[in-house]
């Protein structure tokens, strides 16, 4: 059931962070509480910084998409591999929506950004591109309203809620 609490708004720095070259793991659960997860291939943050759009390879996300259709509950972790900076975002109204006109270019830019980011820790371009394989035509978007957001960077603030932005 969707929340009636006003949605969280992330600040501009965190919006840039999650839309950049970061590892994005999307998770959901089924009615039996069995988790499913998939790697996303980019993120778009709406101007209001409340609506999040993720891109996943359809064939890799079959069970996760079924879970989202069933209950709409989603948790996403964004991690910068070179620093371990991490954020977790949650929502309860996730919906599967078609790609928009500019989304294929955003997905391609994300893949290029991940090549650069993972090169910082010694991962080759060939390996990164293999990790992110999937033709754009095989992609779908997941869109949700941000409900809660947490710092997940290892350290004393891990698990703390992000402060509300205005």
C-alpha positions in Angstrom: 0.0 0.0 0.0 1.5 3.4 -0.9 2.6 5.7 1.9 0.6 8.8 2.8 3.7 10.4 4.3 5.1 13.3 2.3 7.9 12.0 0.1 11.5 12.6 0.8 13.5 15.0 -1.3 17.2 14.5 -1.8 19.6 17.4 -2.2 21.2 18.3 -5.5 24.6 16.7 -4.6 22.9 13.3 -3.8 20.8 13.6 -7.0 23.9 14.1 -9.1 25.6 11.2 -7.2 22.9 8.7 -7.9 22.6 9.7 -11.5 26.3 9.3 -12.1 28.7 6.5 -12.5 27.7 4.4 -9.5 26.8 0.8 -9.0 23.0 0.5 -8.8 21.4 -2.5 -7.2 17.6 -2.7 -7.3 15.8 -5.0 -4.9 12.2 -6.1 -4.3 10.4 -8.9 -2.6 7.6 -11.3 -3.4 4.6 -12.2 -1.2 6.7 -14.8 0.5 9.3 -12.2 1.4 11.8 -13.8 -1.0 14.1 -11.0 -2.3 15.0 -10.5 -5.9 17.6 -8.1 -7.1 19.1 -6.8 -10.4 21.8 -4.4 -11.5 20.3 -1.2 -12.9 22.0 0.6 -15.9 21.5 4.2 -15.0 19.2 6.5 -13.1 17.3 9.7 -13.9 16.2 12.0 -11.0 13.2 14.2 -11.7 13.5 18.0 -11.3 11.6 17.7 -8.0 14.2 15.2 -6.7 11.4 13.0 -5.5 10.8 10.8 -8.5 13.5 8.3 -9.4 13.7 6.4 -12.7 15.9 3.3 -13.1 16.8 1.3 -16.2 17.1 -2.5 -16.1 17.6 -5.3 -18.7 14.1 -6.9 -18.9 15.4 -10.5 -19.2 17.6 -10.1 -16.1 14.7 -8.6 -14.0 11.7 -10.9 -14.7 11.1 -11.9 -11.1 11.9 -8.4 -9.7 9.5 -6.8 -12.2 6.8 -9.3 -11.1 7.4 -8.4 -7.5 7.1 -4.7 -8.2 3.8 -5.3 -10.2 2.5 -7.2 -7.1 3.4 -4.8 -4.3 5.4 -1.7 -5.6 7.9 -1.9 -2.8 11.5 -1.2 -3.9 14.9 -0.6 -2.3 17.9 0.7 -4.3 21.5 0.9 -3.2 23.8 3.3 -5.1 27.6 2.8 -4.4 30.6 4.5 -5.9 33.1 1.6 -6.1 36.2 3.8 -5.8 35.1 5.4 -2.5 32.4 3.1 -1.1 30.1 6.1 -0.7 26.6 4.6 -0.7 23.0 5.6 -0.4 19.9 3.5 -0.1 16.6 4.8 -1.4 13.2 3.1 -0.7 9.7 3.6 -2.1 6.4 1.8 -2.2 4.9 2.9 -5.4 7.3 1.5 -8.0 5.8 1.1 -11.5 7.2 -0.4 -14.7 7.1 2.2 -17.5 8.4 2.3 -21.1 11.7 4.1 -21.9 11.4 7.7 -22.9 13.0 9.3 -25.9 16.2 10.4 -24.1 16.7 7.3 -22.0 18.8 5.2 -24.4 21.4 8.1 -24.5 21.3 8.2 -20.7 21.9 4.5 -20.5 24.9 4.8 -22.9 26.3 7.7 -20.9 25.9 5.6 -17.7 27.8 2.7 -19.1 30.6 5.1 -20.2 30.7 6.6 -16.7 30.9 3.1 -15.2 33.9 2.3 -17.4 35.7 5.4 -16.1 34.7 4.7 -12.4 35.6 1.0 -12.4 38.9 1.8 -14.2 39.9 3.7 -11.0 39.9 0.4 -9.2 41.6 -1.6 -11.9 38.6 -3.1 -13.7 39.1 -3.2 -17.5 36.7 -1.7 -20.0 36.0 -5.1 -21.5 35.0 -6.5 -18.1 32.8 -3.4 -17.3 31.0 -3.6 -20.6 30.4 -7.3 -20.1 28.9 -6.6 -16.7 26.6 -4.1 -18.2 25.6 -6.1 -21.3 22.1 -5.8 -22.7 20.8 -4.0 -25.7 18.9 -0.8 -25.1 15.9 -2.4 -26.9 15.8 -5.0 -24.1 15.5 -2.3 -21.4 12.6 -1.1 -19.2 12.2 1.7 -16.7 11.2 1.5 -13.1 9.9 4.7 -11.7 9.1 5.4 -8.0 8.5 8.2 -5.6 11.2 8.4 -3.0 9.8 7.4 0.4 12.9 7.2 2.6 16.7 7.6 2.0 19.6 6.5 4.1 23.4 6.8 4.2 24.9 3.4 3.6 28.6 4.4 3.4 30.6 2.2 5.8 31.3 4.0 9.0 29.5 5.6 11.9 26.7 7.2 9.9 25.7 4.0 8.0 22.0 3.5 8.4 21.3 7.1 9.3 18.4 8.8 7.4 19.5 11.5 4.8 18.5 14.9 5.9 15.5 16.3 4.0 16.3 18.8 1.3 14.0 21.6 0.4 
